[in-house]
Amino acid sequence: MEKIKHQLDLLPMVLRTKARKTTGKAPLTIRITLKDQKTTEVPIGTTILPENWDVESKTVSKSESDHRAINNKIKGMLVDLNRIYDKLFFEHNIITPEMIKRVYFNKPIVEESILEDSTLPPTLLEVFDEFIEKFQKMVEKDDRSPFTKTQLKTTKKKLQTFLQVKHKKVGFTNKILQN
């Protein structure tokens, strides 16, 4: 399947709503948008007077004292964010604006707490093992036949063999193979 590059939009902008009352300066940020994804913002780390922002060219006007440094920083960040997107495009199937932001700030692509909390669904063989364990308890209570348990174990081994032959990528731990 061919991967399709989504439209990446990087919009430098002034957050006028967060302007400081004492100085009147507002923070600059870059909004990252990917098609059909929630947007996120990357702070540029500087503030300017909102009237010194040129909306058309998306640059700081010459009225601001350090306009050259700020404009260079914006251009550099835009290049960096585009490069990060290109790199993530080749490494991952799904890319989100949050992933781009996290890589920009040298954080793990996915939050570690999310990785710890998210549990992968059990594999077919793991479900089979659980069923056999429950079945073993029923055999011990004489609710089920031990021969049926033997048939289940045989079926599991045949399933393992099938998965190994048909899907060579399927890996098994030693514990699973020994059962």
trRosetta pair geometry for C-beta under 8 A, 3 or more apart (Angstrom, degrees):
i j d omega theta_ij theta_ji phi_ij phi_ji
3 89 7.0 150 133 179 139 85
3 93 7.0 -140 -108 -134 118 60
5 89 6.0 11 -112 -144 91 143
6 34 4.9 59 113 -168 139 97
6 35 4.6 -142 -163 27 110 103
6 36 7.9 -110 -139 35 136 89
6 37 7.8 74 147 -9 163 122
6 95 7.3 -156 29 64 122 110
7 34 7.2 151 76 -147 54 52
7 35 5.2 80 41 -42 91 108
8 32 7.5 -29 -164 -160 89 83
8 33 7.6 142 -162 79 43 55
8 34 6.0 -19 -103 -96 63 79
8 82 7.0 144 104 -115 146 70
8 85 5.1 28 -100 -159 159 166
9 31 7.6 -10 115 105 95 91
9 32 7.5 144 82 -160 60 36
9 33 4.2 -14 62 63 107 104
9 34 7.7 -173 22 -74 77 32
10 30 5.6 -4 -172 -180 91 114
10 31 7.4 158 -156 76 40 52
10 32 6.1 -7 -105 -103 72 65
10 33 7.9 -167 -71 26 32 73
10 78 5.4 147 116 -132 148 86
10 81 5.5 126 -105 95 141 141
10 82 7.1 -87 -17 -59 146 85
11 30 6.7 150 74 -161 40 60
11 31 4.4 -14 60 54 101 101
11 33 7.1 23 0 2 110 113
11 58 7.4 -124 -160 -123 59 139
12 28 6.7 0 -171 -176 94 104
12 29 7.5 169 -148 92 53 35
12 30 5.1 -31 -91 -99 62 80
12 44 7.3 46 -138 -61 100 135
12 58 4.8 115 61 177 105 109
12 59 8.0 54 90 -77 144 39
12 74 5.1 30 -109 -155 154 123
12 78 7.2 -64 -45 -66 111 113
13 28 7.4 164 87 -152 31 63
13 29 6.2 -25 66 67 77 78
13 30 7.5 129 17 -108 72 32
13 31 6.1 9 17 -10 123 108
13 53 7.9 68 -159 -179 44 147
13 58 7.5 -55 -72 -135 56 96
14 26 4.9 80 177 96 99 124
14 27 7.5 154 -153 85 60 36
14 28 5.9 -41 -98 -99 63 64
14 29 7.9 126 -116 22 19 75
14 48 6.7 -88 -110 64 122 100
14 50 5.2 154 134 -120 150 77
14 53 4.5 -119 -26 -51 135 166
15 18 4.3 9 124 29 117 111
15 19 7.6 -172 105 -47 68 62
15 26 5.4 -160 75 173 59 107
15 27 5.2 -1 40 66 114 86
15 28 7.7 -174 4 -98 82 15
15 29 5.7 43 -34 7 110 121
16 19 5.7 -12 -166 -33 47 113
16 26 5.2 -45 -104 -109 37 166
16 50 4.9 57 -107 -111 96 145
17 26 7.9 87 37 -136 32 126
18 26 6.0 110 77 -148 71 86
18 27 5.7 -27 97 23 125 104
19 24 6.0 -4 172 -168 120 39
19 25 6.5 178 -150 95 81 21
19 26 3.9 -50 -87 -76 80 92
19 50 6.3 -57 -86 -34 133 118
20 23 4.8 31 86 41 122 90
20 24 6.8 -53 75 -7 73 14
20 25 5.6 6 33 57 107 72
20 26 7.5 -169 3 -81 67 44
20 47 7.1 20 -1 -168 116 159
21 24 7.6 20 -160 -71 20 51
23 47 7.4 84 96 119 136 139
24 49 5.9 20 116 -121 103 88
24 50 7.8 -103 159 9 84 90
25 47 3.8 87 143 142 118 116
25 48 5.9 179 -149 98 96 6
25 49 5.7 -67 -100 -71 68 51
26 47 6.1 171 80 -153 19 91
26 48 6.9 -33 57 65 69 58
26 49 7.6 76 14 -146 82 19
26 50 5.0 42 14 -64 131 94
27 43 6.2 -34 168 -142 129 103
27 44 7.4 165 174 43 81 86
27 46 7.5 140 -144 86 64 32
27 47 5.1 -52 -87 -94 50 84
28 43 7.5 107 87 -164 56 61
28 44 4.0 -27 99 37 103 135
28 45 7.9 -38 64 39 94 37
28 46 5.6 2 27 72 116 79
28 47 7.0 -175 -8 -103 78 31
28 48 6.3 42 -49 9 109 104
28 53 7.9 167 -101 -101 99 124
28 60 7.9 -58 -85 -66 145 111
28 70 7.2 125 -4 -168 165 115
28 74 7.2 -79 158 -86 141 110
29 41 4.5 14 166 -179 133 116
29 42 6.5 153 -166 75 79 41
29 43 5.1 -47 -105 -105 89 48
29 44 6.0 -146 -92 -10 29 85
30 41 6.8 152 75 -157 41 66
30 42 4.8 -15 59 59 96 97
30 44 6.4 98 -22 -63 89 92
30 74 7.4 150 -71 -145 113 80
30 77 6.0 -169 -22 126 152 129
30 78 7.0 -168 -129 -80 147 73
30 81 6.8 -143 124 -34 149 161
31 39 5.6 6 -176 177 100 128
31 40 7.6 162 -153 86 58 31
31 41 5.2 -34 -98 -99 62 82
32 39 6.4 160 78 -159 52 73
32 40 5.3 -12 55 64 104 80
32 41 7.2 177 12 -93 78 27
32 42 6.4 57 -25 -13 112 104
32 81 6.6 -140 -97 -169 116 136
32 97 4.0 154 109 -149 109 108
32 100 5.5 -163 -168 77 159 136
32 101 6.4 -155 22 -54 148 95
33 37 7.2 159 -166 71 53 93
33 39 4.6 -25 -91 -104 82 103
33 97 6.5 -12 -93 -79 21 139
34 37 4.1 21 72 31 95 135
34 95 6.6 179 -106 102 167 93
34 96 6.9 -143 36 -142 140 35
34 97 5.6 -164 0 -52 99 87
37 96 5.6 -178 -160 -136 135 72
37 97 5.8 153 123 -10 127 97
38 96 7.5 12 50 -164 83 110
38 97 6.9 -124 90 38 60 119
38 98 7.6 18 82 -32 103 107
39 97 5.8 18 -146 33 37 172
40 97 4.2 171 21 122 101 115
40 98 5.2 128 -45 -77 156 62
40 100 7.8 165 62 60 125 96
40 101 5.1 -87 118 -29 138 145
41 101 7.9 56 81 -102 23 137
42 77 7.0 -177 110 -179 132 128
42 81 7.0 -162 20 -89 159 131
42 101 5.3 -164 -80 -120 98 93
42 104 6.0 -7 -127 87 142 160
44 70 7.6 64 146 -158 139 85
44 73 6.3 106 -174 124 106 118
44 74 6.3 -17 -126 -89 139 76
44 77 6.4 -117 -118 -14 84 166
45 73 7.7 -104 56 167 103 146
46 70 5.6 -131 92 -116 157 104
46 73 7.1 97 -1 76 135 157
48 52 5.1 -111 164 74 115 119
48 53 6.3 127 95 -59 130 91
48 60 5.7 -145 -108 -124 165 119
48 64 5.3 -31 -141 -110 116 141
48 70 6.8 69 -62 -149 127 167
49 52 4.6 82 68 1 89 109
49 63 7.7 -70 60 112 123 117
49 64 7.0 -171 31 -91 90 94
50 53 5.8 -48 -163 13 45 116
51 63 7.7 -41 110 85 89 154
52 60 5.8 19 138 -162 100 81
52 61 4.9 -133 -165 44 66 97
52 63 4.7 -134 -116 76 101 109
52 64 4.3 108 167 -51 148 100
52 67 7.5 -128 169 -93 119 110
53 59 8.0 172 -154 93 57 28
53 60 6.3 -43 -103 -107 57 58
53 61 7.2 -126 -69 -8 8 91
54 57 4.7 6 116 45 126 96
54 58 7.0 -76 91 -16 79 13
54 59 5.2 -3 51 61 115 71
54 60 7.3 163 10 -121 89 7
54 61 5.2 116 -41 -63 102 89
55 58 7.1 14 -169 -76 28 56
58 74 7.6 -170 139 160 92 145
59 67 7.7 68 157 -177 94 102
59 71 5.0 26 -152 -116 103 113
59 74 7.1 -174 -115 64 65 152
60 64 4.8 -48 167 34 118 146
60 67 4.4 -156 106 -137 109 84
60 70 4.7 29 6 92 151 132
60 71 5.6 -130 34 -58 92 88
60 74 7.8 159 -12 -14 96 140
61 64 6.3 116 69 0 61 91
61 67 6.5 -85 97 -121 26 144
62 67 5.5 -123 -111 33 36 164
63 67 7.5 96 51 -60 41 134
64 67 4.3 120 72 -71 97 90
64 70 6.7 -27 117 23 144 147
66 69 4.6 -29 169 37 102 117
66 70 5.9 107 111 -23 85 96
67 70 5.8 -62 -146 41 31 110
67 71 6.0 29 160 -18 69 110
68 71 5.9 -57 -144 39 27 108
68 72 6.2 26 157 -18 64 108
69 72 5.8 -56 -147 38 28 111
69 73 6.3 31 153 -22 63 106
70 73 5.6 -54 -150 34 31 113
70 74 6.5 33 151 -20 64 103
71 74 5.6 -50 -149 34 34 113
71 75 6.4 33 153 -17 65 104
72 75 5.7 -53 -146 38 33 110
72 76 6.2 34 154 -20 65 108
73 76 5.7 -55 -147 38 30 113
73 77 6.3 30 155 -19 64 106
74 77 5.9 -57 -148 36 28 110
74 78 6.4 30 153 -21 64 106
75 78 5.7 -54 -149 34 31 112
75 79 6.5 31 153 -17 64 104
76 79 5.8 -55 -151 36 32 110
76 80 6.3 32 152 -19 66 107
77 80 5.5 -54 -145 38 33 113
77 81 6.1 32 157 -19 67 107
77 104 7.9 48 -154 -153 87 133
78 81 5.9 -54 -143 38 28 109
78 82 6.4 29 155 -18 62 107
79 82 5.8 -57 -150 37 29 111
79 83 6.4 28 154 -18 65 107
80 83 5.8 -59 -150 37 30 110
80 84 6.3 31 153 -21 66 105
80 104 6.5 97 131 -125 116 98
81 84 5.6 -49 -145 34 33 114
81 85 6.5 37 153 -21 63 103
81 100 6.0 59 -156 170 85 121
81 104 6.3 -7 -94 -85 77 131
82 85 5.7 -53 -151 34 32 113
82 86 6.5 32 152 -18 65 104
83 86 5.7 -52 -148 36 34 111
83 87 6.3 34 153 -19 66 106
84 87 5.7 -56 -148 37 31 111
84 88 6.2 28 155 -16 66 108
84 100 5.2 119 112 -147 123 79
84 103 4.9 156 -157 97 124 129
84 104 5.9 -71 -52 -67 167 79
85 88 5.9 -58 -145 40 29 108
85 89 6.2 39 153 -31 64 104
85 95 6.8 95 -147 168 73 152
85 100 5.6 -1 -76 -108 79 125
86 89 5.5 -49 -150 25 30 119
86 90 7.1 19 157 -10 61 103
87 90 6.4 -65 -160 37 31 102
87 91 6.3 10 153 -6 67 118
87 103 7.8 -174 79 170 123 159
88 91 5.7 -70 -140 48 34 103
88 92 5.4 -25 -178 28 76 114
88 95 4.8 109 128 -115 122 120
88 99 6.0 125 -142 127 152 124
88 100 6.6 -109 2 -84 155 74
88 103 6.8 -144 -63 -19 119 159
88 109 7.7 147 -119 -127 113 128
89 92 7.5 -67 -111 53 12 74
89 95 6.2 -41 -83 -37 59 150
92 95 5.8 124 85 -71 118 77
92 99 7.4 -97 55 180 165 162
92 109 7.6 179 -63 179 148 155
95 99 5.7 -121 -157 62 64 140
95 100 7.1 58 177 -48 104 94
96 99 4.8 107 56 -3 76 99
96 100 7.5 -139 98 -2 47 83
97 100 5.6 -51 -154 33 40 113
97 101 6.4 40 150 -19 69 105
98 101 5.6 -53 -148 37 35 113
98 102 6.2 36 154 -21 67 106
99 102 5.8 -55 -146 36 30 110
99 103 6.4 28 156 -16 65 105
99 109 5.2 19 -145 -163 93 89
99 110 7.6 -17 -104 -66 93 64
100 103 6.0 -57 -150 37 28 108
100 104 6.4 34 151 -24 63 107
101 104 5.6 -54 -151 32 31 116
101 105 6.6 8 159 0 65 108
102 105 6.2 -68 -149 49 30 96
102 107 4.3 -88 -166 74 83 106
102 108 6.7 -37 163 84 128 37
102 109 5.8 133 95 -129 131 32
102 110 7.9 127 96 -57 170 21
102 111 8.0 -127 -114 -59 147 68
103 106 7.5 33 -174 -80 35 28
103 107 7.5 -97 -67 54 23 65
103 109 6.2 15 -64 -96 93 79
108 111 6.9 129 80 -103 108 23
108 112 6.1 82 47 -50 154 83
110 114 5.6 -103 167 74 97 126
110 115 5.9 108 112 -55 116 100
111 114 4.4 90 71 2 93 104
111 115 7.1 -162 97 -7 51 83
112 115 5.4 -53 -151 36 39 113
112 116 6.3 37 153 -19 70 104
113 116 5.7 -53 -146 37 33 110
113 117 6.1 26 157 -15 67 111
114 117 5.9 -59 -141 42 29 106
114 118 5.9 19 164 -14 67 113
115 118 6.3 -58 -135 39 23 102
122 126 4.0 -125 -174 91 104 128
122 127 5.2 130 110 -54 124 81
122 130 7.4 4 172 -12 166 134
123 126 4.7 98 52 5 76 103
123 127 7.1 -141 94 -3 41 85
124 127 5.8 -55 -152 37 32 110
124 128 6.3 36 149 -22 64 106
124 159 7.1 -126 126 165 123 136
124 163 7.8 176 63 -75 129 144
125 128 5.3 -49 -147 35 35 118
125 129 6.4 41 152 -23 65 100
125 156 7.0 98 -136 -160 79 99
125 159 7.1 174 -89 111 84 121
125 160 6.6 66 -105 -85 128 89
125 163 7.8 -93 -49 15 116 162
125 172 7.2 -3 61 -119 173 106
125 176 5.6 55 138 -159 139 128
126 129 5.6 -48 -149 32 34 113
126 130 6.6 35 152 -18 64 102
126 176 7.8 -63 -72 -105 67 120
127 130 5.7 -51 -150 34 34 112
127 131 6.4 35 151 -19 64 106
128 131 5.7 -57 -151 36 30 112
128 132 6.4 30 152 -19 66 106
128 152 7.7 172 -171 174 92 97
128 156 4.9 144 155 -111 140 108
128 159 7.0 -179 -75 63 163 155
129 132 5.7 -55 -148 36 31 110
129 133 6.4 34 153 -21 65 104
129 156 7.7 98 -68 -138 61 148
129 176 7.3 -96 -58 -123 137 81
129 179 6.4 25 -112 127 106 174
130 133 5.7 -53 -151 33 32 113
130 134 6.5 28 153 -14 65 105
131 134 5.8 -56 -149 39 32 109
131 135 6.1 34 151 -21 66 109
131 152 7.2 -137 113 -166 106 138
132 135 5.4 -54 -144 39 31 115
132 136 6.3 43 151 -29 64 100
132 149 6.9 100 -152 -151 83 85
132 152 5.4 170 -101 126 94 131
132 153 6.5 87 -131 -75 139 75
132 156 6.9 -29 -53 -44 139 149
132 179 7.8 132 79 166 155 129
133 136 5.6 -47 -151 25 31 116
133 137 7.1 32 150 -18 60 99
134 137 5.8 -51 -158 30 37 112
134 138 6.8 33 146 -15 65 103
135 138 5.5 -55 -154 37 38 112
135 139 6.4 43 147 -24 68 101
135 144 6.1 -75 -165 80 80 163
135 148 7.3 -122 -175 110 129 104
135 149 5.5 165 128 -101 118 91
135 152 6.3 85 73 11 168 169
136 139 5.5 -50 -149 32 34 114
136 140 6.5 37 151 -21 64 102
136 149 6.3 90 -87 -130 64 139
137 140 5.6 -50 -150 33 34 114
137 141 6.7 24 152 -10 64 106
138 141 5.8 -59 -149 43 35 106
138 143 4.2 -81 -171 70 87 115
138 144 4.2 54 119 3 112 115
139 142 7.5 31 -179 -82 35 28
139 143 7.4 -89 -67 53 22 70
139 144 5.0 -62 -76 75 64 93
139 145 7.2 -27 -117 102 93 13
139 146 5.2 94 -157 -85 129 67
139 148 7.9 -164 -86 61 109 95
139 149 5.4 -22 -61 -39 149 140
144 148 5.8 -91 171 58 104 134
144 149 7.0 107 120 -45 119 95
145 148 4.6 98 71 -4 93 101
145 149 7.4 -155 102 -3 56 81
146 149 5.3 -48 -156 32 45 117
146 150 6.6 50 146 -22 69 100
147 150 5.4 -48 -152 33 38 115
147 151 6.6 42 148 -21 65 101
148 151 5.4 -49 -152 34 37 115
148 152 6.5 41 148 -22 65 101
149 152 5.5 -50 -151 32 35 114
149 153 6.6 34 152 -17 65 102
150 153 5.8 -52 -150 35 33 110
150 154 6.4 34 151 -19 64 106
151 154 5.6 -54 -149 37 33 113
151 155 6.3 36 152 -21 66 105
152 155 5.6 -53 -148 35 31 113
152 156 6.4 35 151 -22 64 104
153 156 5.6 -50 -149 33 33 115
153 157 6.6 33 152 -18 64 102
153 179 7.6 -131 -138 146 98 83
154 157 5.8 -53 -151 34 33 110
154 158 6.5 32 151 -17 65 105
155 158 5.7 -55 -150 37 33 112
155 159 6.3 37 150 -22 65 105
156 159 5.5 -53 -149 35 32 114
156 160 6.5 36 151 -21 64 102
156 179 7.4 -46 123 110 145 107
157 160 5.6 -48 -149 33 34 114
157 161 6.5 34 152 -18 64 104
158 161 5.7 -52 -149 36 33 112
158 162 6.3 37 151 -21 65 105
159 162 5.6 -53 -148 36 31 114
159 163 6.3 29 156 -17 65 106
160 163 5.9 -58 -148 38 29 108
160 164 6.3 25 156 -17 65 109
160 172 6.8 37 -148 -83 109 157
160 176 7.6 166 -111 144 128 101
160 177 7.1 138 -168 -113 149 66
161 164 5.8 -58 -146 38 29 109
161 165 6.2 21 159 -13 66 110
162 165 6.1 -63 -146 41 26 104
162 166 5.7 5 167 -3 67 119
163 166 6.2 -61 -127 49 23 99
163 167 5.5 -36 -169 45 64 106
163 170 4.8 -58 156 73 105 167
164 167 7.5 -60 -100 65 11 65
164 168 7.2 46 -177 -112 50 46
164 170 6.3 -113 -88 72 48 112
164 172 7.5 -49 -78 -11 107 125
165 168 7.8 -12 -167 -74 15 71
167 170 4.6 70 103 -20 108 109
172 176 4.7 -119 -171 80 99 125
172 177 5.1 109 124 -53 129 96
173 176 5.0 96 57 5 77 100
173 177 7.2 -151 94 -2 41 89
174 177 5.7 -62 -148 42 35 109
174 178 6.0 33 158 -24 70 110
175 178 6.1 -60 -147 33 26 109
175 179 7.0 32 156 -30 60 101
176 179 6.2 -51 -159 17 32 112
